Amino acid sequence: MSRRAVTIFAIVFLVAQAVALTWPAITLFDDIDTRVLGLPLPFAWTAGWVAATFFVMGWVLMVDRLEDSE
């Protein structure tokens, strides 16, 4: 993929993350009794977004370095 397409994807992803992790969207996942892999749902929801961000930003970095080397 091109650097431009990856950048647009990353921006859309980060906007979705901001919406998913702020009020009122986070209130959909505020059930403290529900567990995901032993973690309370709000913590698992946030940790999942952080992990996804790690992979998306890694992908952006990889594409950026590959296009710079060409």
C-alpha positions as CSV (number, residue, x, y, z in Angstrom):
1,M,0.0,0.0,0.0
2,S,1.1,3.6,-0.5
3,R,2.2,5.8,2.3
4,R,-0.9,8.0,1.7
5,A,-3.3,5.2,2.1
6,V,-1.7,3.9,5.3
7,T,-1.7,7.5,6.7
8,I,-5.4,7.9,5.9
9,F,-6.1,4.5,7.5
10,A,-4.1,5.5,10.6
11,I,-5.9,8.8,11.0
12,V,-9.3,7.1,10.7
13,F,-8.3,4.5,13.2
14,L,-7.1,7.1,15.7
15,V,-10.3,9.1,15.4
16,A,-12.2,5.8,16.0
17,Q,-10.0,5.1,19.0
18,A,-10.7,8.6,20.4
19,V,-14.4,8.0,20.1
20,A,-14.3,4.5,21.6
21,L,-12.3,5.6,24.6
22,T,-14.1,8.7,25.6
23,W,-17.6,9.5,27.0
24,P,-20.3,8.5,25.9
25,A,-19.0,5.5,23.9
26,I,-17.0,4.1,26.8
27,T,-20.2,3.9,28.9
28,L,-21.3,1.0,26.7
29,F,-18.4,-1.0,28.2
30,D,-18.6,-0.1,31.9
31,D,-19.8,-3.4,33.2
32,I,-17.2,-4.2,35.9
33,D,-18.6,-7.7,36.5
34,T,-17.9,-8.9,32.9
35,R,-14.5,-10.4,32.5
36,V,-12.4,-10.8,29.3
37,L,-9.3,-13.0,29.8
38,G,-9.7,-12.3,33.5
39,L,-9.7,-8.6,33.2
40,P,-12.7,-6.3,33.9
41,L,-14.4,-5.3,30.7
42,P,-13.5,-1.6,30.8
43,F,-9.8,-2.5,31.3
44,A,-9.8,-5.1,28.6
45,W,-11.6,-2.6,26.2
46,T,-8.9,0.0,26.8
47,A,-6.0,-2.5,26.6
48,G,-7.4,-3.9,23.3
49,W,-7.3,-0.4,21.8
50,V,-3.8,0.2,23.1
51,A,-2.6,-3.1,21.6
52,A,-4.3,-2.3,18.3
53,T,-2.7,1.1,18.2
54,F,0.7,-0.5,18.7
55,F,0.2,-2.6,15.6
56,V,-1.3,0.2,13.5
57,M,1.6,2.5,14.3
58,G,4.1,-0.3,13.7
59,W,2.6,-0.7,10.2
60,V,2.8,3.0,9.6
61,L,6.4,3.0,10.6
62,M,7.2,0.0,8.4
63,V,5.6,1.5,5.3
64,D,7.3,4.8,5.9
65,R,10.7,3.2,6.2
66,L,10.2,1.0,3.2
67,E,9.1,4.0,1.0
68,D,12.1,6.1,2.3
69,S,14.5,3.3,1.3
70,E,13.2,3.2,-2.3
